[in-house]
Amino acid sequence: MTIEVKKDLDLLVIGAGSGGYVAAIRAAQLGKKVVLVDKAELGGVCLNRGCIPSKALISASERVKHIKQANSMGIKVSGEVEVDMPEVVKWKDGIVNKLTNGVQTLLKGNGVEVISGEAYLTEPYAAKIKIGNEEQLYSYKDLIIAIGSLPFELKSMPFDKKRIISSTEALMLQEVPKHLVVVGGGYIGLELGTAYAKFGAKVTILEGSDTILPGTDPMLTNVVKRHLKELGITVITNALVQGGENTGDEVNVQVQVNGKEEIIKGDYC
């Protein structure tokens, strides 16, 4: 195991998401010697598993919706609209790859050293970076930690990445669910639920509080509620999820709604 000490680093940035890589580029433009380290992809959650891929799916699903409603505009569409999810996911991944490659080009063009590895803070103004079986020790003058976020996992219903999935797996489904159960009526749950509803899935959203988008102005949530109703999405509020079971072909979600126990079945949750 190799340890190399580098004492001339101005800035170490841990996390190559939209916070980290932008900060690294700007510091490099100001003449600083910068190292950016991340164990995953450039672009972080936003570009790879969040904003960009979800908006891509929403864009594709909106096309499906427009085609289905074209008859109302006098445009005749014969036959059923078929959604090939593997091809949709492939198209979405192509957009993500194009943007992450763009980030890589920007970093390189601005002289930021990018390291694919794990960083450990070992002492003041020093960090150990593990790259495969090698370790390097970096000293720095300034440090930015921008390590992002992970999907929240319910203890009563852990992800099995098959039927009980996080938003990450939901962006990679190879089929349109017959019935998608979404736990959480925040913006991530609503985005995914809306996209799959437009693809043709039955969608049920379970929200623990008394309204979707908790903390948002009621005038705005009312607009969203009307849109969800138009799409045929079922929203159940005051729904406290107690657990869930993957039975093979479906998921049984145990939920308490206004004090009453219910089982809601879907093929994905």
Phi and psi in degrees as a GROMACS rama.xvg file:
@    title "Ramachandran Plot"
@    xaxis  label "Phi"
@    yaxis  label "Psi"
@TYPE xy
-97.8443  134.83  THR-2
-121.762  122.542  ILE-3
-121.322  129.885  GLU-4
-95.5504  126.111  VAL-5
-120.998  115.013  LYS-6
-105.935  4.76252  LYS-7
-108.123  21.7018  ASP-8
-84.9642  130.372  LEU-9
-83.0467  -44.3987  ASP-10
-140.328  131.877  LEU-11
-111.601  125.435  LEU-12
-113.34  121.948  VAL-13
-104.414  113.771  ILE-14
113.39  116.14  GLY-15
-103.909  31.2378  ALA-16
-80.8636  -167.071  GLY-17
-67.2637  -20.4781  SER-18
-81.1861  -47.0057  GLY-19
-69.7819  -48.0187  GLY-20
-71.1498  -32.3405  TYR-21
-66.4544  -42.3136  VAL-22
-63.7152  -40.5849  ALA-23
-63.4762  -43.9948  ALA-24
-63.5527  -44.6724  ILE-25
-65.0883  -40.7269  ARG-26
-63.2486  -40.4055  ALA-27
-65.0796  -37.2071  ALA-28
-64.459  -25.9241  GLN-29
-88.7082  7.55746  LEU-30
94.0143  9.74932  GLY-31
-85.9823  149.639  LYS-32
-87.462  117.308  LYS-33
-124.018  138.009  VAL-34
-119.211  131.288  VAL-35
-114.927  124.567  LEU-36
-125.347  137.219  VAL-37
-156.445  142.528  ASP-38
-85.9606  -11.7779  LYS-39
-114.287  -152.146  ALA-40
-80.5517  153.237  GLU-41
-63.891  142.442  LEU-42
101.031  -17.0536  GLY-43
62.5327  -156.57  GLY-44
-62.3873  -45.0788  VAL-45
-55.2209  -50.8767  CYS-46
-78.0423  -31.1422  LEU-47
-103.512  -35.4527  ASN-48
-136.967  17.5573  ARG-49
-139.496  -110.337  GLY-50
-53.8555  -53.4085  CYS-51
-68.2153  -52.2862  ILE-52
-63.9221  -34.6199  PRO-53
-67.6788  -39.9657  SER-54
-67.0829  -32.1046  LYS-55
-64.3731  -45.0149  ALA-56
-63.9604  -39.9683  LEU-57
-62.543  -40.9258  ILE-58
-61.8206  -45.4878  SER-59
-64.3311  -42.0244  ALA-60
-67.8318  -31.2892  SER-61
-65.6729  -36.3356  GLU-62
-61.1825  -42.5843  ARG-63
-60.5143  -45.1801  VAL-64
-59.8321  -43.931  LYS-65
-63.6886  -40.4614  HIS-66
-64.1388  -42.7113  ILE-67
-64.8398  -28.9993  LYS-68
-98.7744  6.7612  GLN-69
-63.3743  -29.6314  ALA-70
-58.2696  -32.9175  ASN-71
-67.3569  -15.879  SER-72
-101.833  6.30434  MET-73
86.3206  9.19713  GLY-74
-99.965  114.367  ILE-75
-87.3592  123.883  LYS-76
-116.933  117.12  VAL-77
-92.8783  145.93  SER-78
82.5197  173.556  GLY-79
-82.9817  145.926  GLU-80
-81.47  119.475  VAL-81
-104.285  129.192  GLU-82
-103.706  115.803  VAL-83
-95.5332  91.6404  ASP-84
-60.9326  -40.0652  MET-85
-56.6649  -38.3222  PRO-86
-72.2367  -36.0857  GLU-87
-62.2763  -45.6821  VAL-88
-63.7246  -38.995  VAL-89
-62.4818  -42.2544  LYS-90
-63.5935  -43.6106  TRP-91
-60.9042  -43.708  LYS-92
-63.2956  -33.412  ASP-93
-63.8008  -39.5074  GLY-94
-64.6841  -45.0683  ILE-95
-60.4593  -45.6995  VAL-96
-62.1857  -39.6958  ASN-97
-61.2134  -42.3169  LYS-98
-73.0822  -40.8304  LEU-99
-66.9555  -34.9224  THR-100
-64.4935  -34.3578  ASN-101
-65.1115  -39.2774  GLY-102
-63.4909  -43.5755  VAL-103
-59.5162  -42.3471  GLN-104
-64.0194  -41.5817  THR-105
-63.1831  -43.8104  LEU-106
-62.3763  -45.9189  LEU-107
-64.4027  -42.8189  LYS-108
-64.7724  -24.8073  GLY-109
-100.101  7.4023  ASN-110
77.5128  22.7031  GLY-111
-84.505  127.568  VAL-112
-81.8218  121.999  GLU-113
-105.254  129.126  VAL-114
-121.163  126.725  ILE-115
-90.8859  100.713  SER-116
-173.911  -169.667  GLY-117
-114.875  135.781  GLU-118
-106.617  137.725  ALA-119
-127.666  126.225  TYR-120
-79.5997  115.066  LEU-121
-100.919  -31.7098  THR-122
-163.019  169.538  GLU-123
-57.2264  129.784  PRO-124
63.7097  28.6734  TYR-125
-149.977  146.718  ALA-126
-142.672  143.52  ALA-127
-97.5145  128.096  LYS-128
-113.848  121.89  ILE-129
-97.6874  122.122  LYS-130
-123.06  101.377  ILE-131
63.9759  -123.585  GLY-132
-95.0439  3.06492  ASN-133
-104.802  152.007  GLU-134
-127.7  139.527  GLU-135
-127.438  141.169  GLN-136
-105.043  120.743  LEU-137
-111.651  135.659  TYR-138
-102.97  152.139  SER-139
-148.307  159.356  TYR-140
-89.5045  -38.4316  LYS-141
-134.712  155.581  ASP-142
-136.783  135.203  LEU-143
-120.976  125.374  ILE-144
-107.177  115.118  ILE-145
-135.34  67.2518  ALA-146
-89.4694  1.21312  ILE-147
76.2217  -151.556  GLY-148
-142.599  166.423  SER-149
-129.987  153.219  LEU-150
-59.8705  140.797  PRO-151
-79.8387  129.548  PHE-152
-108.24  126.779  GLU-153
-73.978  132.787  LEU-154
-62.1401  -32.5502  LYS-155
-80.3941  -9.25991  SER-156
-150.228  70.2792  MET-157
-66.1485  152.059  PRO-158
-66.8173  130.829  PHE-159
-105.882  -3.9409  ASP-160
62.0465  18.5367  LYS-161
-118.732  -64.7071  LYS-162
-111.418  -33.2333  ARG-163
-101.421  105.614  ILE-164
-125.996  161.383  ILE-165
-93.9332  179.442  SER-166
-62.0441  -28.0815  SER-167
-61.3302  -50.3292  THR-168
-69.1584  -31.2598  GLU-169
-63.2338  -25.8634  ALA-170
-81.7233  -3.88945  LEU-171
-124.147  13.3094  MET-172
-58.721  138.391  LEU-173
-95.7914  8.57704  GLN-174
-152.037  157.463  GLU-175
-80.2218  121.464  VAL-176
-59.8133  146.559  PRO-177
-70.9107  -44.4847  LYS-178
-142.927  112.334  HIS-179
-100.478  121.261  LEU-180
-99.7187  123.42  VAL-181
-111.471  121.848  VAL-182
-93.3601  111.122  VAL-183
115.476  121.253  GLY-184
-102.485  31.4092  GLY-185
-81.7039  -173.557  GLY-186
-67.6395  -31.1154  TYR-187
-68.3759  -47.2513  ILE-188
-61.7855  -39.8914  GLY-189
-69.2811  -38.6419  LEU-190
-60.7171  -49.9252  GLU-191
-66.778  -41.8809  LEU-192
-62.0399  -42.2849  GLY-193
-64.21  -43.9246  THR-194
-60.1883  -49.433  ALA-195
-71.7028  -27.9424  TYR-196
-64.3019  -40.344  ALA-197
-68.9051  -28.6166  LYS-198
-72.6201  -16.4916  PHE-199
119.512  3.96673  GLY-200
-80.3183  148.848  ALA-201
-78.3176  133.178  LYS-202
-128.881  132.343  VAL-203
-122.41  127.298  THR-204
-109.237  127.364  ILE-205
-108.29  118.605  LEU-206
-121.671  129.382  GLU-207
-71.358  -28.2229  GLY-208
-88.3525  -172.059  SER-209
-89.7854  6.8932  ASP-210
-156.935  155.384  THR-211
-72.004  163.358  ILE-212
46.9005  58.3712  LEU-213
-54.1361  137.327  PRO-214
89.4747  -5.69796  GLY-215
-91.449  149.602  THR-216
-53.3036  128.192  ASP-217
-55.2829  -32.2781  PRO-218
-62.8348  -35.6536  MET-219
-75.5398  -42.5436  LEU-220
-65.1478  -30.2066  THR-221
-64.5906  -37.159  ASN-222
-63.4394  -44.3114  VAL-223
-64.2969  -42.0516  VAL-224
-58.6325  -43.3043  LYS-225
-62.7039  -40.0132  ARG-226
-65.5096  -42.698  HIS-227
-63.0386  -39.1718  LEU-228
-64.5332  -40.4068  LYS-229
-61.5241  -32.1509  GLU-230
-84.4561  -3.64222  LEU-231
79.405  18.4562  GLY-232
-81.4653  131.535  ILE-233
-90.0183  125.012  THR-234
-113.997  123.373  VAL-235
-116.277  115.128  ILE-236
-97.0208  171.031  THR-237
53.1779  36.4124  ASN-238
-107.453  108.812  ALA-239
-100.611  111.903  LEU-240
-73.6598  126.658  VAL-241
-97.4835  -23.0449  GLN-242
165.832  178.601  GLY-243
-156.891  152.957  GLY-244
-134.949  130.006  GLU-245
-85.2453  113.107  ASN-246
-95.5283  4.1804  THR-247
117.286  -64.4785  GLY-248
-102.437  -9.1925  ASP-249
-153.804  174.659  GLU-250
-120.766  131.276  VAL-251
-99.9307  112.12  ASN-252
-99.3007  120.697  VAL-253
-89.6956  122.908  GLN-254
-138.597  143.713  VAL-255
-105.997  117.662  GLN-256
-116.668  114.345  VAL-257
51.0032  40.6331  ASN-258
88.5189  -6.47215  GLY-259
-105.961  136.877  LYS-260
-82.5203  135.496  GLU-261
-137.619  157.423  GLU-262
-115.862  123.022  ILE-263
-112.599  124.77  ILE-264
-101.759  136.364  LYS-265
-148.786  164.409  GLY-266
-86.3353  -16.4789  ASP-267
-142.526  148.425  TYR-268
